[in-house]
Amino acid sequence: MDINKELDARGLTCPLPILKAKKALSDMHSGEVLKVLATDPGSVRDFQAFARQTGNDLIDQQSERHGETDEFIHFLRRR
């Protein structure tokens, strides 16, 4: 998958990862992919709801463990 832009939202809590993703997507072209890195566990359902409400495609969600921290990775395709 080609990533056009990456957003580091680690350490931020709701609603900041969504707000930053919304701004990043507004600067992107249709079909481009945004990768968002987050540490907020609530971001998993937040990005699912965000995609439904905005019409952007939530392509994939992944989680990784880094030491004591869980990291959540979201891939969104701009509508």
Secondary structure, DSSP 4 states (H G I P E B T S, - for coil): ---SEEEEETT--TTHHHHHHHHHHHTS-TT-EEEEEE--TTHHHHHHHHHHHH--EEEEEEEEEETTEEEEEEEEE--
